[in-house]
Each structure stands twice: as structure tokens, then as C-alpha cells.
Amino acid sequence: MSADPIPFHRPAFDQAELHGAVSSLESGWLTTGPQCAAFESRFAEAVGAEHAVSVNSCTAALHLALEGLGVGTGDQVVVPAMTFTATAAVVRHLGADPVLVDVEADTLGMDPDQLVDVLSERTKAVVPVHYAGQPAEMDRITSAAESVGAAVVEDSAHCFPGTYREHTIGSLSRATCFSFYANKTITTGEGGMLTTDDAELAERARVMRLHGMSKDAWRRFASGPSTYDVAQPGFKYNMTDLAAAIGLAQLDKAADLAAQRAGHAEQYVTALAHVPGVRTLARRPDRSHAWHLLVVAIDRETFGMERDAVAAALNDRGISTSIHYRPLHRHSYYRDTYQLTDEDFPVASSAGDQILSLPLFPTMTGEQVDRVVAVLAELAA
Ligand SMILES: *Cc1c(COP(=O)(O)O)cnc(C)c1O
């Protein structure tokens, strides 16, 4: 058995990204400009949305989407307990309160039944997360949100490309937010995109992503010396052309990268079925899976070790893993601000003790997948 370490993730780049980055540098125009415009129109087309607004993170996209929907002090925004802090933190940035809901035990996606119980006239938006890359239960989440007049904003940081029933993820809800962070399914190093069919929301996000100015630098440059108006105290969330040039190259190969991830995931799921105490998450037949993450749940009794010990043992054998996530209600800020306990979120709490994300990236080899599974099988014995 080879002792070469297996990283948790490696981005998949080749000459195309290098060429994009170099041409952007050579053009002399680095900030938001023609590459961003091209990336936006190609991305909008890829997901079937009217508008795509490029930004420097998914966190920025979430913030702008909720800001544009008018979320403010006293409002509530529902988010799953099993997510990254950004999903809930942006709600706090707007002075509103995140309301956590538990997740489905088999997929770890937002539980539509639990959602119904927390909705109220204060609910301004619901933010499902497409956990690990599999779309959440969107039809039921959307109809629940609509019943109280709340908008749906998808946190699709894990899911590109994706489909849910007859829809492409990015075309389904009021707004969808994507991440191009270094380890996401396509990457620009740091970056994000907001997609929407709502022209007003898109325009508001375009203005607010760059200081609330009426014209961005490229539009100011292209039209000659001109003045601009600041109508709002905006943010500094614009994407750079350098990042967008890399994004365009990644977008070209998104389907291939997704197929590579899916191939590794199938291999994992098939092989892990024979490892006692290791459970993979459920697949739903009516939607695709972007396979951002390969998450397993380690059952301490059956496996014979607890999750943290398994992670340490894998690490000792050169295999890097991660945890997505320690649920939000266990982080001191959310726990203390909202007096949350494990009993409030039994599924997320128990998953929080069991889940482990295994190495999964396009350029990994079948031998590497085999080795991860073999080490797990050996530990379980
Ligand atoms: C990565 C991630 C984010 C944040 O994305 P950035 O582009 O790093 O801001 C938000 N939500 C989830 C679920 C994520 O995994």
C-alpha cells in the first residue's frame, strides 16, 4: 500500500485557468470588468436564470440577497442547524434573527416538517442548504415558505451544477447563492454568484456589491470620465476580473469535474456499504447530486471507535478528512445568543457527533478511494 498522503481536497486546474489568469493580467484590467460580465452571462445561461451577479464570496451573495429582499431588524430568517456559519451570520449582519431548524436524519438537508413548526409572520426568508451537494426538499420548503409570505433564498454553496425535479438549481427560487471558494465544485480562489429572475433584486445587488455606487469602475471607465452617485452605503463585494477569468475556465469543465466527482462518489458508496458502522447519506431519485462532499456517519458502537478517533487514525495514515459541520447551535455565539441546546436539534446534534467528510476531488484516483475505504475497513475490524 502506497504511503503517499491523500489530501482532503485539491482544485482541478490546467492550462485553461492559467491562460485565463495570464490574459487577465496582460489586459491591464484586474477588477470588475469584461471577464466578470462574461462569467455572469455564461453562468446565468448555465443555470437558466435571468440574472447572475458576481461577487467575491457566497457569503456576500447571501448577504446581498437578503438585503435586497428587505430583511432587517425584527425579522426572522430560517436556516438549517447543519450548515456553515455564513448562512446564519449574514442574517445577523442585517439585524435580523436566524431561526434554526433541524435536518432530515438520512440526508442532513433542511427538514420541511420542522420548518413548518418555526414559521411565523416574522419569517421574512427561508434559506435551505443543498447539503453536501444534494438539493434540499425544495417543493415542500417552498410551499411552506409561501404559506407565510416568506421568500426562499437557496444556499447552493455545495451544489453546482445541480437539478431538482425539472429545475436547474439557480433558476428555482427568488435567489440562489453559489460559492467558488477554493474547495467548492468550481473555484475562483474566492468568489460567489447570486442568480435570480428578479430584475430589481439583481440591480440592487449590483449597486450594493460596490459601495452603493450608480456605476461600477468598468462602466465608469468605458463611458469616459464621469461622476457617479452614491445612493446607499453599499458593500465591497465585487468579483475581480482575474477571478472571473479563472471562473470562465472552470465553468467550461464543470460538467466533466462533476462527472469525476460522481464517479468517485459511486465507488465510495458501493465499497463503504461493506464497512460495518459506516453509513453514507441517502440519495433522492428526483434530483442530481453535485458531490461537493462525501459525508459518512460513523456509528461508535458498530464501528468500535468514535468519529474523532477515526479522523485521528486516518490522519496518522496520511488521509486528511474534515467535518461539515459542527452544528450551529453548538457554536458559542448561536448557543449563547439564542439559548439553544442539543435537545432542540436532536438530529443535527447526533449527526454532529458522527459525521466525517472523506477526501473527494476530481483528480483523485480510484486507488486513492480504495485506500481510504481499506483503511476504514481495517480500523472497523
Ligand atoms: C462555503 C460555504 C458558504 C460560504 O461560501 P464563501 O464563498 O466562502 O463565502 C456558505 N454556505 C455554505 C453551506 C458553505 O459551504
The ligand as an ORCA input file, in Angstrom:
! r2SCAN-3c Opt
* xyz 0 1
  C     -18.619     27.561      1.672
  C     -19.994     27.850      2.208
  C     -20.502     29.142      2.343
  C     -19.657     30.345      2.166
  O     -19.052     30.424      0.937
  P     -17.920     31.535      0.714
  O     -17.826     31.607     -0.771
  O     -16.682     31.022      1.366
  O     -18.413     32.788      1.334
  C     -21.809     29.324      2.708
  N     -22.598     28.263      2.990
  C     -22.157     27.013      2.910
  C     -23.102     25.895      3.197
  C     -20.830     26.761      2.553
  O     -20.371     25.514      2.498
*
